[in-house]
Structure formats: C-alpha cells, structure tokens
Amino acid sequence: MITLLARLFIKDYQETGRQDVRLKYGTLSGLVGICFNIFLFTFKLVAGLISGSIAIMADAFNNLSDAGSSIVTIIGFRVAGHQPDEEHPFGHGRIEYVSGLIVAMLIIIMAVELLQNSVNKILHPAQTAFSMLIALILIASIIVKLYMFYYNLLLSRKIGSEVIRSTAIDSISDVVATSVVLLTSIFTYRTGILIDGYCGIAVGLFILKEGADALNATVSPLLGEPPTEEFVQEVEETVMQHEGILGVHDLIVHNYGPMSIMMSLHVEVPAEGTLLETHDLIDGVEQELNHKYHCNCVIHMDPVSVEDPDTNRLRDYVSAALKEYDEKLRFHDLRIIHTKQQKKVAFDVVVPFHYERSDEEILAYLKEKIRQHNCALGCEIAVDKRSEEKKA
C-alpha cells in the first residue's frame, strides 16, 4: 500500500536521493502510522474494557503513544528538510536523529510503564474475560503491525532513515507484545491460571531491549561514529583511480544528517609534480567525491618523494621494522625534512584503538630502529589512532 500511496502522492517517487522526495516519504510514513495506530488504539481499548485485561489496555495505550511517535517523525522530517541558514550552515539534518531519539525514548517509557503495571497485576491478580471478538481484534492488530513493520523497514532502507527504522522496531515490538497478550488470554481462558502479569513482564523486558537498541542507533550518529569499512574502501578506490594519486589516509566523515555530510581526507602525491598540476588533480578528485556522495569534500595534499633513493630506502626500512614489531601496524606520509639544524624523518604510524602496547612503547621502538639505521637522523613520528581492520 505504501508503494501505491507513494506513486499517487509523491512526484518523482523513485528519486530517493533528493531531499524533497525524502521529506515526502517521511511525511507519508508518519501519516500512515497515525491512521493505523489510532484505529488500533480504539479497538484495543474496547477489547481491554470488555475483558478487564491490563495487558490489552497497556497494548492499546502503546498504540496511542505510537501515533504520537508518528507525529514526531513528521515534525522531524519537515524540520530536517529546511535549507541551511546563517545559524546552521550545514543544514538541519541532525533533527532527524533527534526525532529517532524521541521515538526510542517513548518506546523505553512505554516498556517501563508496562513493567510497573505487570508487577501490580502480579501483586493484585484479577480474573479477565475473553471472547472471540477480543481474539479477532488482537489478531487483526498483529496483522496490521506486521505490515507496518514490513513497510517501515523497507522504507528506512530505501531512504536511509534511522527514525523510520526506530518506528519499524517499535512495530515488531508491538507484534510480540500483542501476540503474548493473545496467547496469555487464551491460556487463562482455558486453564483459569492467571499469568497476565508475568507475561506482561516478559513483554516489557523485550520492548525495553528493543528501545535501548533504537536509542543506541540514533545516539551514535549524534555523538559521531566512524565510516564503515565498506565506505572507506569505496572512497579509497574512487580516489586511487586518478592517475597521480599514490595513497589515501586519514579519511574523516562528519555526519550532519542522512543527506548532509562533510568529508576530509589526505592524499599522497608525487613531490616532483608542479603545484598547479597537483592542485588541478586534487580539485578533480574533490569534485568527483562531491558529486558521487552528495557531500562537501576537502582534501589535504601530502607530497611524497618517489624519486629520492634515500627516502625510498628509509621507507622500506621502516616498513620492515613495523612488520617485525607487529603486522597490525602501518605507516604513511613518510618524508625526509632538511632543516638548518639537522636532517630528520617524519611519518605517521597507524595504531588500532585498544592496542595492547602503549603509544610510548611503539614510538620508543621506532626511534631506536631509526637511530640504528642512521644515528644522525632526527625523528618526528605521530600516532594515528584507527579502528582495527577486520579480516575477511
């Protein structure tokens, strides 16, 4: 149905890379969520009042809170779609993450309230009524929520939205909650044993975990997270396709929203080239990255001497020394600097986070190795902390 609605109400619905199309998808998802959740709230409230089941009542008000979450989703998408201004030069895209954060918090609040009500039900048990009408209402609710989970999950992947993904998580949590309520009601009706409160606790803990996962998924981009290995590899391959680029390192991606990123990286270029030629090369790489990833890219140039025999011998020596120490370690941007006082070598050594040895130990080892190679050569080594690459 969501695809049909998209075709009817969203012009150019297939162009999900456009901000205006993305905004319309988010609004459509929110409106559909409001309609479905109010419908479910009404019928579950009736079923809960008839049966006297605290679990069914809690499930009804959960759907009402879901309608509120859908309103938050719409507001988040509309604010995130505002153009950059003087106070927010990189746009308002992070508002979408804030919206996802609010939705996740609502899921957690609902879980805590369900746990409290379930404990009260255990302490003060009461018989609940059950009928075929109640069963049909709960089964219909499960089917509707399964559909909402399915279309929200597909939509979140289609437009890359964490807030819609949180809505999908909420929907599948509701499926589990309502399924448990249905099975509990049938069990109590058949046996007379009251397990309503205990099942409510199980459902509450499940929803609490799902809410915590959704919270983490939205907090992480707000705090700042590294790009995926696949993205790093793709960018490196794109840059290395340009003739004259010798290496890529120090890729940093600043996420200002799903459709707004700032990217910076260092590229190694031959030191023997002219400044104008190198500038044109870097400019071309920046333009390609800007177009391909819809980002603002800034590239720092690191000149590398490829024709100097001393530099090449030293580069091979440092490479062998690092392999002898630990093959996990890498280095880049090695160059020999000539000053009035002395000649020195400078480079960056890449060390994984949580590495078992300290930075001081690594630096001491490398400086001693270079001293053994040439005692008159000074050292300027920087430690570059990176996530450890996973082996395939």
C-alpha positions, 0 to 999 in steps of 0.5 A: 500500500505504501508503494501505491500511496507513494506513486499517487502522492509523491512526484518523482517517487523513485528519486530517493536521493533528493531531499524533497522526495525524502521529506515526502516519504517521511511525511507519508510514513508518519501519516500512515502510522497515525491512521493505523495506530489510532484505529488500533488504539480504539479497538484495543481499548474496547477489547481491554474494557470488555475483558478487564485485561491490563495487558490489552489496555497497556497494548492499546495505550502503546498504540496511542503513544505510537501515533504520537511517535508518528507525529514526531517523525513528521515534525522531524522530517519537515524540520530536517528538510529546511535549507541551511541558514546563517545559524546552521550552515550545514543544514538541519539534518541532525533533527532527524536523529533527534526525532529517532531519539524521541521515538526510542525514548517513548518506546523505553517509557512505554516498556517501563510503564508496562513493567510497573503495571505487570508487577501490580497485576502480579501483586493484585491478580484479577480474573479477565474475560475473553471472547472471540471478538477480543481474539479477532481484534488482537489478531487483526492488530498483529496483522496490521503491525506486521505490515507496518513493520514490513513497510517501515523497514523497507522504507528506512532502507530505501531512504536511509532513515534511522527514525523510520527504522526506530518506528519499524522496531517499535512495530515488531515490538508491538507484534510480540507484545500483542501476540503474548497478550493473545496467547496469555488470554487464551491460556487463562481462558482455558486453564483459569491460571492467571499469568497476565502479569508475568507475561506482561513482564516478559513483554516489557523486558523485550520492548525495553531491549528493543528501545535501548537498541533504537536509542543506541542507533540514533545516539551514535550518529549524534555523538559521531561514529566512524565510516564503515569499512565498506565506505572507506574502501569505496572512497579509497578506490574512487580516489586511487583511480586518478592517475597521480594519486599514490595513497589515501589516509586519514579519511574523516566523515562528519555526519550532519544528517542522512543527506548532509555530510562533510568529508576530509581526507589526505592524499599522497602525491608525487613531490616532483609534480608542479603545484598547479598540476597537483592542485588541478588533480586534487580539485578533480578528485574533490569534485568527483567525491562531491558529486558521487556522495552528495557531500562537501569534500576537502582534501589535504595534499601530502607530497611524497618523494618517489624519486629520492633513493634515500627516502625510498630506502628509509621507507622500506626500512621502516616498513620492515621494522613495523612488520617485525614489531607487529603486522597490525601496524602501518605507516604513511606520509613518510618524508625526509625534512632538511632543516638548518639544524639537522636532517630528520624523518617524519611519518605517521604510524597507524595504531588500532584503538585498544592496542595492547602496547602503549603509544610510548612503547611503539614510538620508543621502538621506532626511534631506536630502529631509526637511530640504528639505521642512521644515528644522525637522523632526527625523528618526528613520528605521530600516532594515528589512532584507527579502528582495527581492520577486520579480516575477511 
